[in-house]
Amino acid sequence: MAKVSRALLSVSDKTGLVEFAQALALQGIQLISTGGTARTLRDAGLTVTDVSSVTDFPEIMGGRIKTLHPRVHGGLLARRGTDDGVMAEHGIEAIDLLVVNLYPFEETVARPDCSREDAIENIDIGGPAMLRGAAKNHAHVGVVVDPADYADVARELETSGALQENTRRRLATKAFAHTSSYDAAIWGYLQAEQSEANFPTRLPLSLRKIADLRYGENPHQQAAAYVSPGSAGGLVHAKQHQGKALSYNNIADADAALECVKTLPPGSCVIVKHANPCGVGLSDDGNLIQAYERAYATDPTSAFGGIIALNSSVSEALAKIICERQFVEVIAAPEFTADALAALAQKPNIRVLATGALSPTQSGWRLHPIEGGLLVQDKDVAALDENALKVVSKREPTPEERENALLAWQVARFVKSNAIVYCANGATLGIGAGQMSRVVSARIAALKAEEAGLSLTGAAMASDAFFPFRDGIDSAAEHGIGVVIQPGGSMRDDEVIDAANEHGMAMLFTAMRHFRH
């Protein structure tokens, strides 16, 4: 375990830098540095050796080249006891500790005014090269990329003047994760510029852990939450005002609820249970209380212990109604009034999440893990062209039926297949989800409406995929359904349309399917 005598520091994130460097200097460690890092250390009264003095070569090309030199990389890669002769021959001194974090590429490209030139100039070259060299040679060199590690490293050096082998190995692993994530972020930026429709041959992922969760779907499973680089908004960036830490299931369900409510008009409410909407309500005039009442009325039983997502500000009146009426795990909304937060505080176990302004999910990829790999597909964000809707029945839907059908279709996109949704008057009336048989989903949705005391007479029915047989339409007719919206495309479409005509239903084809597995 060799003593640490020389350290090279070159960081963009200068959090805790001065204090750490002071701790190193107190141990008699020589500080080598570059550019702005050197200036920061000197301004703090520390003695610093410029890298250019080590390399005997100036920084050139506006700082693009300053550490790419054998006296730097030789000092980082040298194997003690093996490369001593080469080092002596070429005047290379060992560097025992490297402290580097990279140009802020992700922060730069996240700025709305970032130009492509700015992005490219913030691709670090020398930093990743040094990190990889030091991490490779972690048998002899310590490498620090995270200011959160400064205190532990300083403490260990103060105790023994060196770093333990397991510390060097842990830090090296973190360094490789840092460079890997950095390269993936650059790849993601450049990939987004490409107009090719094909998926790339390789798919680098760069995710940062934001929390260890209490457990996964079940208590015997461990879990953690990660965030994508450059992401903004959404559940992972929400402010939690109260309640216990979010669980794996809380996050998954709240994300499903927010994805649905983001697509609805302002003043809407979605209640989710086990990743499926169990109630959706719109309001006539933006009144969230009305929207919540409509959503809750769909399935009060399933709403118990569910997730409530709203797309407008939550008032004190609504907060009190929810608290008095039902047990809820999470309430998520763009914002809450101060009085609403005070009312919700009376139920401290409710997790209250302020998401900020919501916007519909943008196009991109959705990843699904499988054993040994991933499935990757485009997100299902394609909007339905209402002008392309085709009336296939003899009877045209009334304007009200058409409106109900479009709401049912919108909700069906967020229900697990096989999905059936009944809607009328700005609200869901019954939802059937995740069944192996579509007709069984239709029966379950009708049962939910019956349990809630809701009439389906004249309501709309949406199916996320075509009806393979007429039995689903016959079942709907028994409950008084007035209009059906579905993709069409079955070999038995004619039979299904005939069934609709026999029952006096209107039927719309969307030519678009919305499976959700």
DRENLODREN-878616 format. One record per residue (C-alpha): x, y, z; residue number from 1; residue in one letter. Coordinates in Angstrom, 1 decimal, padded with zeros to 4 digits, m for minus. Last residue first. Example, Ala and Ser with C-alpha at 12.3 -4.5 7.8 and 13.67 -1.06 7.14 Angstrom:
PT        X        Y        Z   resi   resn
PT    013.7   m001.1    007.1      2      S
PT    012.3   m004.5    007.8      1      A
END
This chain:
PT        X        Y        Z   resi   resn
PT   m048.8   m005.1   m021.9    517      H
PT   m050.5   m002.1   m023.5    516      R
PT   m052.2   m002.8   m026.9    515      F
PT   m053.5    000.4   m028.5    514      H
PT   m054.5   m000.4   m032.0    513      R
PT   m055.1    002.1   m034.8    512      M
PT   m057.4    001.8   m037.8    511      A
PT   m059.8    004.0   m035.8    510      T
PT   m063.1    002.3   m036.7    509      F
PT   m066.4    003.7   m035.4    508      L
PT   m069.6    001.9   m034.7    507      M
PT   m073.1    003.2   m034.1    506      A
PT   m075.4    000.8   m032.4    505      M
PT   m078.9   m000.2   m033.5    504      G
PT   m078.6   m003.7   m032.1    503      H
PT   m078.8   m005.4   m035.5    502      E
PT   m076.4   m002.8   m036.9    501      N
PT   m073.8   m003.5   m034.3    500      A
PT   m074.1   m007.2   m034.9    499      A
PT   m073.7   m006.7   m038.6    498      D
PT   m070.5   m004.6   m037.9    497      I
PT   m069.1   m007.5   m035.9    496      V
PT   m070.0   m010.1   m038.6    495      E
PT   m068.4   m007.9   m041.3    494      D
PT   m065.3   m007.4   m039.2    493      D
PT   m064.9   m011.1   m039.0    492      R
PT   m061.3   m011.3   m040.4    491      M
PT   m060.6   m008.6   m037.9    490      S
PT   m059.1   m005.2   m038.9    489      G
PT   m061.2   m002.8   m036.8    488      G
PT   m059.5   m000.4   m034.5    487      P
PT   m062.4    000.0   m032.0    486      Q
PT   m065.1    002.6   m031.1    485      I
PT   m068.5    001.3   m030.1    484      V
PT   m071.7    003.4   m029.7    483      V
PT   m075.0    003.0   m027.9    482      G
PT   m074.2    000.5   m025.2    481      I
PT   m077.5   m000.7   m023.6    480      G
PT   m076.2   m003.4   m021.3    479      H
PT   m077.3   m006.3   m023.3    478      E
PT   m075.9   m004.5   m026.4    477      A
PT   m072.4   m004.7   m024.9    476      A
PT   m072.6   m008.5   m024.6    475      S
PT   m073.8   m008.8   m028.2    474      D
PT   m070.9   m006.5   m029.3    473      I
PT   m068.3   m008.7   m027.4    472      G
PT   m069.9   m011.8   m028.9    471      D
PT   m069.4   m010.6   m032.4    470      R
PT   m066.1   m012.3   m032.8    469      F
PT   m062.4   m011.2   m033.1    468      P
PT   m063.3   m007.8   m031.8    467      F
PT   m060.4   m005.4   m032.8    466      F
PT   m058.0   m003.9   m030.3    465      A
PT   m058.0   m001.3   m027.5    464      D
PT   m061.8   m001.6   m027.2    463      S
PT   m063.9    001.4   m026.5    462      A
PT   m067.5    001.4   m025.4    461      M
PT   m069.7    004.5   m025.5    460      A
PT   m072.8    004.9   m023.3    459      A
PT   m076.4    005.0   m024.4    458      G
PT   m077.6    002.9   m021.5    457      T
PT   m074.6    002.0   m019.4    456      L
PT   m076.2    002.9   m016.1    455      S
PT   m074.1    003.4   m013.0    454      L
PT   m074.9    001.9   m009.6    453      G
PT   m071.2    001.4   m008.7    452      A
PT   m071.5   m002.4   m008.7    451      E
PT   m073.4   m002.2   m012.0    450      E
PT   m070.6   m000.2   m013.6    449      A
PT   m067.9   m002.6   m012.3    448      K
PT   m070.0   m005.5   m013.6    447      L
PT   m070.1   m003.8   m017.1    446      A
PT   m066.3   m003.5   m017.1    445      A
PT   m066.0   m007.1   m016.0    444      I
PT   m068.3   m008.2   m018.8    443      R
PT   m066.4   m006.3   m021.4    442      A
PT   m063.1   m007.7   m020.1    441      S
PT   m064.6   m011.2   m020.4    440      V
PT   m065.5   m010.5   m024.0    439      V
PT   m061.9   m009.5   m024.7    438      R
PT   m060.5   m012.8   m023.4    437      S
PT   m057.1   m013.1   m021.7    436      M
PT   m058.0   m010.3   m019.4    435      Q
PT   m055.8   m007.3   m018.4    434      G
PT   m058.4   m004.7   m017.9    433      A
PT   m062.2   m004.1   m017.8    432      G
PT   m063.2   m000.5   m017.1    431      I
PT   m066.6    000.8   m016.1    430      G
PT   m068.5    004.1   m016.2    429      L
PT   m065.6    006.4   m017.3    428      T
PT   m066.4    010.1   m017.2    427      A
PT   m067.2    013.1   m019.3    426      G
PT   m070.9    012.4   m019.8    425      N
PT   m070.5    008.8   m020.9    424      A
PT   m067.7    006.2   m021.0    423      C
PT   m067.3    002.4   m021.0    422      Y
PT   m063.7    001.1   m021.4    421      V
PT   m062.6   m002.4   m022.5    420      I
PT   m058.9   m003.4   m022.5    419      A
PT   m057.3   m006.7   m023.3    418      N
PT   m054.8   m005.4   m022.7    417      S
PT   m053.7   m003.1   m019.8    416      K
PT   m055.5    000.3   m019.7    415      V
PT   m053.6    003.4   m020.8    414      F
PT   m054.7    003.5   m024.4    413      R
PT   m058.3    002.7   m023.3    412      A
PT   m058.5    006.1   m021.7    411      V
PT   m058.2    007.9   m025.0    410      Q
PT   m060.7    005.5   m026.7    409      W
PT   m063.2    006.1   m024.0    408      A
PT   m062.8    009.8   m024.3    407      L
PT   m063.3    009.6   m028.1    406      L
PT   m066.4    007.4   m027.8    405      A
PT   m068.0    009.9   m025.3    404      N
PT   m067.4    012.7   m027.8    403      E
PT   m068.8    010.7   m030.7    402      R
PT   m071.8    009.7   m028.7    401      E
PT   m072.5    013.4   m027.8    400      E
PT   m072.1    014.4   m031.5    399      P
PT   m074.6    011.6   m032.5    398      T
PT   m073.1    008.5   m033.9    397      P
PT   m074.1    007.7   m037.5    396      E
PT   m076.3    004.6   m038.0    395      R
PT   m075.6    002.1   m040.7    394      K
PT   m072.3    001.2   m039.1    393      S
PT   m068.8    001.6   m040.4    392      V
PT   m068.2    005.2   m039.4    391      V
PT   m064.6    005.8   m040.2    390      K
PT   m062.4    008.0   m038.1    389      L
PT   m059.8    009.7   m040.2    388      A
PT   m061.0    013.2   m039.4    387      N
PT   m060.4    012.4   m035.7    386      E
PT   m056.8    011.8   m036.4    385      D
PT   m055.8    009.8   m033.3    384      L
PT   m052.5    011.0   m031.8    383      A
PT   m049.5    008.8   m031.9    382      A
PT   m047.9    008.7   m028.4    381      V
PT   m047.3    005.0   m028.0    380      D
PT   m043.6    005.2   m027.3    379      K
PT   m041.3    003.7   m029.9    378      D
PT   m040.1    000.3   m029.1    377      Q
PT   m037.1   m001.4   m027.3    376      V
PT   m037.1   m004.9   m025.8    375      L
PT   m034.2   m005.4   m023.4    374      L
PT   m031.7   m008.1   m022.6    373      G
PT   m030.7   m011.3   m020.7    372      G
PT   m034.1   m012.1   m019.3    371      E
PT   m036.4   m009.4   m020.6    370      I
PT   m036.5   m005.7   m019.7    369      P
PT   m038.9   m003.4   m021.5    368      H
PT   m037.7   m000.1   m022.8    367      L
PT   m039.9    002.7   m024.2    366      R
PT   m038.3    004.9   m026.8    365      W
PT   m039.0    008.5   m027.8    364      G
PT   m041.9    010.7   m028.7    363      S
PT   m042.9    013.3   m026.1    362      Q
PT   m045.2    012.6   m023.2    361      T
PT   m047.9    015.2   m022.9    360      P
PT   m047.0    018.3   m020.8    359      S
PT   m047.5    018.8   m017.1    358      L
PT   m046.5    022.0   m015.2    357      A
PT   m044.9    021.3   m011.8    356      G
PT   m045.0    017.8   m010.4    355      T
PT   m046.2    018.5   m006.8    354      A
PT   m046.4    015.1   m005.1    353      L
PT   m048.3    014.5   m001.8    352      V
PT   m047.7    011.0   m000.3    351      R
PT   m050.6    010.4    002.1    350      I
PT   m049.3    009.1    005.4    349      N
PT   m049.6    012.5    007.1    348      P
PT   m053.4    012.7    006.8    347      K
PT   m054.0    016.0    008.6    346      Q
PT   m051.2    017.4    006.4    345      A
PT   m053.6    017.1    003.5    344      L
PT   m055.6    020.1    004.9    343      A
PT   m052.5    022.2    005.3    342      A
PT   m051.3    021.3    001.8    341      L
PT   m054.7    022.3    000.4    340      A
PT   m054.5    025.6    002.3    339      D
PT   m051.1    026.3    000.8    338      A
PT   m052.5    025.6   m002.7    337      T
PT   m051.3    022.5   m004.4    336      F
PT   m049.4    022.3   m007.6    335      E
PT   m048.9    020.2   m010.8    334      P
PT   m050.8    017.3   m009.3    333      A
PT   m050.0    014.0   m007.7    332      A
PT   m051.9    012.4   m004.8    331      I
PT   m050.4    009.2   m003.5    330      V
PT   m051.5    006.2   m001.3    329      E
PT   m055.2    007.1   m000.9    328      V
PT   m057.6    006.1    001.8    327      F
PT   m061.0    007.5    000.9    326      Q
PT   m063.8    010.0    001.7    325      R
PT   m062.7    012.5    004.4    324      E
PT   m059.2    013.0    003.0    323      C
PT   m060.4    013.2   m000.6    322      I
PT   m063.1    015.8    000.3    321      I
PT   m060.7    017.8    002.4    320      K
PT   m058.1    018.0   m000.4    319      A
PT   m060.9    019.1   m002.9    318      L
PT   m062.0    022.0   m000.7    317      A
PT   m058.4    023.1    000.0    316      E
PT   m057.7    023.4   m003.7    315      S
PT   m055.5    021.2   m006.0    314      V
PT   m054.0    023.0   m009.0    313      S
PT   m054.7    021.3   m012.3    312      S
PT   m053.8    018.1   m014.0    311      N
PT   m054.9    015.6   m011.4    310      L
PT   m053.5    012.2   m010.4    309      A
PT   m054.9    010.0   m007.7    308      I
PT   m053.2    006.8   m006.8    307      I
PT   m055.1    004.0   m005.1    306      G
PT   m055.6    002.6   m001.6    305      G
PT   m059.4    002.6   m002.1    304      F
PT   m060.2    003.6   m005.7    303      A
PT   m060.9   m000.1   m006.4    302      S
PT   m064.0   m000.1   m004.3    301      T
PT   m065.2    003.4   m005.4    300      P
PT   m065.2    002.2   m009.1    299      D
PT   m066.6    004.7   m011.6    298      T
PT   m067.8    007.2   m008.9    297      A
PT   m064.3    008.1   m008.0    296      Y
PT   m063.6    009.5   m011.5    295      A
PT   m066.8    011.5   m011.6    294      R
PT   m066.3    012.9   m008.2    293      E
PT   m062.7    013.8   m009.0    292      Y
PT   m063.6    015.6   m012.2    291      A
PT   m066.4    017.5   m010.3    290      Q
PT   m063.9    018.5   m007.6    289      I
PT   m061.4    019.5   m010.2    288      L
PT   m063.7    022.2   m011.6    287      N
PT   m062.3    023.1   m015.0    286      G
PT   m065.7    024.0   m016.4    285      D
PT   m067.4    020.8   m017.5    284      D
PT   m065.0    018.5   m015.6    283      S
PT   m063.4    015.3   m016.8    282      L
PT   m063.3    012.1   m014.9    281      G
PT   m061.3    008.9   m015.1    280      V
PT   m061.7    005.8   m012.8    279      G
PT   m060.0    002.5   m012.3    278      C
PT   m057.0    003.4   m014.5    277      P
PT   m054.6    000.5   m014.5    276      N
PT   m051.1    000.4   m013.0    275      A
PT   m052.2   m001.6   m009.9    274      H
PT   m054.9    000.9   m009.0    273      K
PT   m055.1    004.3   m010.8    272      V
PT   m057.4    007.3   m010.3    271      I
PT   m057.4    009.9   m013.1    270      V
PT   m058.7    013.4   m012.7    269      C
PT   m059.3    016.2   m015.2    268      S
PT   m059.5    020.0   m014.9    267      G
PT   m057.3    020.8   m017.9    266      P
PT   m058.2    018.5   m020.9    265      P
PT   m056.7    015.0   m020.9    264      L
PT   m053.4    013.7   m022.2    263      T
PT   m051.4    014.5   m019.1    262      K
PT   m054.0    012.6   m017.0    261      V
PT   m053.0    009.3   m018.6    260      C
PT   m049.2    009.5   m018.2    259      E
PT   m049.7    010.9   m014.7    258      L
PT   m051.7    007.9   m013.6    257      A
PT   m049.2    005.4   m015.1    256      A
PT   m046.3    007.3   m013.4    255      D
PT   m048.2    007.2   m010.1    254      A
PT   m048.7    003.5   m010.4    253      D
PT   m045.0    002.7   m011.1    252      A
PT   m043.8    005.1   m008.4    251      I
PT   m046.2    003.8   m005.8    250      N
PT   m045.3    000.2   m006.7    249      N
PT   m041.6    000.8   m006.2    248      Y
PT   m042.2    002.6   m002.9    247      S
PT   m042.3    006.4   m002.4    246      L
PT   m040.8    007.6    000.9    245      A
PT   m043.4    008.2    003.6    244      K
PT   m045.7    011.2    003.4    243      G
PT   m045.3    014.9    002.8    242      Q
PT   m044.5    017.6    000.3    241      H
PT   m042.8    015.5   m002.3    240      Q
PT   m041.5    017.7   m005.1    239      K
PT   m041.6    015.9   m008.5    238      A
PT   m038.5    015.3   m010.5    237      H
PT   m038.8    011.5   m010.7    236      V
PT   m042.5    011.9   m011.6    235      L
PT   m042.2    014.0   m014.7    234      G
PT   m040.3    017.2   m015.4    233      G
PT   m036.9    017.3   m016.9    232      A
PT   m034.7    014.6   m018.2    231      S
PT   m031.1    015.5   m019.3    230      G
PT   m029.7    012.1   m018.3    229      P
PT   m032.3    009.5   m017.4    228      S
PT   m033.2    009.0   m013.7    227      V
PT   m032.9    005.9   m011.6    226      Y
PT   m035.0    004.4   m008.8    225      A
PT   m033.9    001.5   m006.7    224      A
PT   m035.2   m002.0   m005.8    223      A
PT   m034.7   m005.0   m003.6    222      Q
PT   m037.2   m007.9   m003.7    221      Q
PT   m038.3   m009.8   m000.6    220      H
PT   m040.8   m007.1    000.3    219      P
PT   m042.7   m007.4   m003.0    218      N
PT   m043.0   m005.1   m006.0    217      E
PT   m039.6   m003.8   m005.0    216      G
PT   m038.3   m002.8   m001.6    215      Y
PT   m037.7    000.2    000.6    214      R
PT   m036.4    002.1   m002.4    213      L
PT   m032.8    003.2   m002.9    212      D
PT   m032.9    006.6   m004.5    211      A
PT   m031.7    008.9   m007.2    210      I
PT   m029.6    006.4   m009.2    209      K
PT   m028.2    007.9   m012.4    208      R
PT   m028.9    006.3   m015.7    207      L
PT   m026.8    006.2   m018.9    206      S
PT   m027.7    003.5   m021.3    205      L
PT   m025.8    002.6   m024.4    204      P
PT   m027.9    001.0   m027.1    203      L
PT   m025.8   m000.8   m029.8    202      R
PT   m026.9   m001.5   m033.4    201      T
PT   m029.0    001.6   m033.4    200      P
PT   m032.8    001.4   m034.0    199      F
PT   m033.8    002.2   m037.6    198      N
PT   m035.8    005.3   m038.5    197      A
PT   m032.7    007.3   m039.4    196      E
PT   m033.1    011.0   m039.1    195      S
PT   m030.1    011.3   m036.8    194      Q
PT   m029.8    014.3   m034.4    193      E
PT   m031.2    012.3   m031.5    192      A
PT   m028.2    009.9   m031.9    191      Q
PT   m025.8    012.8   m031.4    190      L
PT   m027.3    013.7   m028.0    189      Y
PT   m027.7    010.1   m026.9    188      G
PT   m024.2    009.3   m027.9    187      W
PT   m022.9    012.2   m025.8    186      I
PT   m025.0    011.0   m022.8    185      A
PT   m023.7    007.4   m023.3    184      A
PT   m020.1    008.7   m023.3    183      D
PT   m020.7    010.4   m020.0    182      Y
PT   m022.4    007.4   m018.4    181      S
PT   m019.5    005.2   m019.4    180      S
PT   m017.0    007.7   m018.1    179      T
PT   m018.7    007.9   m014.7    178      H
PT   m019.4    004.2   m014.5    177      A
PT   m015.6    003.6   m015.1    176      F
PT   m014.8    006.1   m012.4    175      A
PT   m017.2    004.4   m009.9    174      K
PT   m015.5    001.1   m010.5    173      T
PT   m012.1    002.7   m009.9    172      A
PT   m013.4    004.2   m006.7    171      L
PT   m014.5    000.9   m005.4    170      R
PT   m011.2   m000.8   m006.4    169      R
PT   m009.1    002.0   m004.8    168      R
PT   m011.1    001.7   m001.6    167      T
PT   m010.8   m002.1   m001.6    166      N
PT   m007.0   m001.7   m001.9    165      E
PT   m006.7    000.7    001.0    164      Q
PT   m005.7    004.2    000.3    163      L
PT   m002.5    005.8    001.6    162      A
PT   m001.2    008.2    004.2    161      G
PT   m002.6    005.9    006.9    160      S
PT   m005.2    007.8    009.0    159      T
PT   m005.1    011.2    007.2    158      E
PT   m005.3    009.4    003.9    157      L
PT   m008.4    007.5    005.1    156      E
PT   m010.1    010.6    006.3    155      R
PT   m009.3    012.5    003.1    154      A
PT   m010.8    009.7    001.0    153      V
PT   m013.9    009.5    003.2    152      D
PT   m014.5    013.3    003.0    151      A
PT   m013.9    013.6   m000.7    150      Y
PT   m016.2    010.7   m001.8    149      D
PT   m019.3    012.9   m002.2    148      A
PT   m017.2    015.1   m004.5    147      P
PT   m017.5    012.3   m007.0    146      D
PT   m014.8    011.5   m009.6    145      V
PT   m012.0    010.3   m007.4    144      V
PT   m009.2    008.0   m008.6    143      V
PT   m006.6    006.2   m006.4    142      G
PT   m003.6    004.8   m008.1    141      V
PT   m001.4    001.7   m007.5    140      H
PT   m003.7   m001.3   m008.0    139      A
PT   m006.2    001.2   m009.5    138      H
PT   m004.1    001.1   m012.7    137      N
PT   m007.2    000.7   m014.9    136      K
PT   m008.9    003.4   m012.9    135      A
PT   m006.0    005.8   m013.4    134      A
PT   m005.9    005.2   m017.1    133      G
PT   m009.6    005.4   m017.6    132      R
PT   m009.9    008.6   m015.6    131      L
PT   m007.0    010.2   m017.4    130      M
PT   m008.5    009.4   m020.8    129      A
PT   m011.9    010.5   m019.6    128      P
PT   m010.5    013.9   m018.6    127      G
PT   m008.4    014.5   m021.7    126      G
PT   m011.3    014.3   m024.1    125      I
PT   m014.2    016.2   m022.6    124      D
PT   m017.1    016.9   m024.9    123      I
PT   m018.2    020.4   m024.0    122      N
PT   m016.9    021.9   m027.2    121      E
PT   m019.4    019.6   m029.1    120      I
PT   m022.4    020.9   m027.2    119      A
PT   m021.4    024.5   m027.5    118      D
PT   m021.0    024.0   m031.3    117      E
PT   m024.4    022.3   m031.5    116      R
PT   m026.0    025.4   m029.8    115      S
PT   m027.4    025.4   m026.3    114      C
PT   m030.1    028.0   m025.9    113      D
PT   m032.6    025.7   m024.3    112      P
PT   m030.0    024.5   m021.8    111      R
PT   m030.1    020.7   m021.4    110      A
PT   m027.1    020.4   m023.8    109      V
PT   m024.8    022.2   m021.4    108      T
PT   m026.0    020.4   m018.2    107      E
PT   m025.4    017.0   m019.9    106      E
PT   m021.9    018.0   m021.1    105      F
PT   m020.7    019.5   m017.9    104      P
PT   m016.9    019.0   m018.7    103      Y
PT   m015.7    016.0   m016.6    102      L
PT   m014.9    015.2   m013.1    101      N
PT   m011.3    014.6   m012.0    100      V
PT   m009.3    013.9   m008.9     99      V
PT   m006.4    011.6   m009.6     98      L
PT   m004.2    010.2   m006.8     97      L
PT   m000.8    008.5   m006.9     96      D
PT    000.8    010.3   m009.8     95      I
PT    004.2    008.7   m010.4     94      A
PT    007.0    010.8   m011.8     93      E
PT    008.1    010.5   m015.4     92      I
PT    011.6    011.7   m016.4     91      G
PT    011.9    009.5   m019.5     90      H
PT    014.6    007.1   m018.3     89      E
PT    013.5    007.2   m014.7     88      A
PT    009.9    006.3   m015.7     87      M
PT    011.1    003.5   m018.0     86      V
PT    013.2    002.0   m015.1     85      G
PT    010.4    002.3   m012.6     84      D
PT    007.9    000.4   m014.8     83      D
PT    007.7   m002.8   m012.9     82      T
PT    008.2   m001.9   m009.2     81      G
PT    005.2    000.5   m009.2     80      R
PT    003.1    000.0   m012.3     79      R
PT    003.0    003.3   m014.2     78      A
PT   m000.4    004.1   m015.7     77      L
PT   m001.0    007.5   m013.9     76      L
PT    002.5    008.9   m014.1     75      G
PT    002.8    007.6   m017.7     74      G
PT   m000.5    009.3   m018.5     73      H
PT    000.7    012.7   m017.2     72      V
PT    004.4    012.5   m018.3     71      R
PT    003.3    010.8   m021.5     70      P
PT    001.1    013.8   m022.5     69      H
PT   m002.6    014.4   m023.1     68      L
PT   m003.1    016.7   m020.1     67      T
PT   m003.3    020.1   m021.8     66      K
PT   m004.9    019.8   m025.1     65      I
PT   m008.3    021.3   m025.8     64      R
PT   m007.3    024.3   m023.6     63      G
PT   m007.9    026.9   m026.3     62      G
PT   m005.8    024.9   m028.8     61      M
PT   m002.8    024.7   m026.5     60      I
PT   m001.9    024.2   m022.9     59      E
PT    001.9    024.6   m022.7     58      P
PT    004.5    021.8   m022.8     57      F
PT    007.1    021.1   m020.1     56      D
PT    004.8    018.2   m019.2     55      T
PT    005.1    018.7   m015.4     54      V
PT    005.3    022.5   m015.7     53      S
PT    002.4    022.5   m018.1     52      S
PT    000.4    020.6   m015.5     51      V
PT    000.7    023.6   m013.2     50      D
PT    002.1    023.0   m009.7     49      T
PT   m000.2    024.3   m006.9     48      V
PT    000.5    025.9   m003.5     47      T
PT   m002.7    026.7   m001.8     46      L
PT   m003.9    030.1   m000.7     45      G
PT   m007.6    029.7   m001.6     44      A
PT   m007.0    031.8   m004.7     43      D
PT   m004.3    029.3   m005.6     42      R
PT   m006.8    026.5   m005.5     41      L
PT   m009.4    028.2   m007.6     40      T
PT   m006.8    029.3   m010.1     39      R
PT   m005.5    025.7   m010.4     38      A
PT   m009.0    024.4   m011.0     37      T
PT   m009.7    027.0   m013.6     36      G
PT   m006.7    025.9   m015.7     35      G
PT   m004.9    022.8   m014.6     34      T
PT   m003.6    021.1   m011.5     33      S
PT   m000.9    019.4   m009.6     32      I
PT   m001.0    019.3   m005.8     31      L
PT    001.9    017.8   m003.9     30      Q
PT    000.8    015.8   m000.9     29      I
PT    002.2    016.9    002.5     28      G
PT   m000.7    015.5    004.4     27      Q
PT   m001.9    019.0    005.2     26      L
PT   m001.9    019.6    001.4     25      A
PT   m004.4    016.8    000.9     24      L
PT   m006.8    018.2    003.5     23      A
PT   m006.5    021.6    001.9     22      Q
PT   m007.3    020.0   m001.5     21      A
PT   m010.4    018.5    000.0     20      F
PT   m011.6    021.8    001.5     19      E
PT   m010.9    023.6   m001.8     18      V
PT   m012.7    021.1   m003.9     17      L
PT   m015.9    020.8   m001.9     16      G
PT   m018.1    021.5   m004.9     15      T
PT   m015.8    022.5   m007.8     14      K
PT   m017.7    020.6   m010.5     13      D
PT   m015.5    021.2   m013.6     12      S
PT   m012.6    019.4   m012.0     11      V
PT   m008.8    019.0   m012.6     10      S
PT   m006.8    017.7   m009.6      9      L
PT   m003.6    015.7   m009.9      8      L
PT   m002.2    014.3   m006.7      7      A
PT    001.3    013.5   m005.7      6      R
PT    002.6    011.8   m002.5      5      S
PT    000.1    009.1   m001.7      4      V
PT    001.9    006.3    000.2      3      K
PT    002.0    002.9   m001.4      2      A
PT    000.0    000.0    000.0      1      M
END
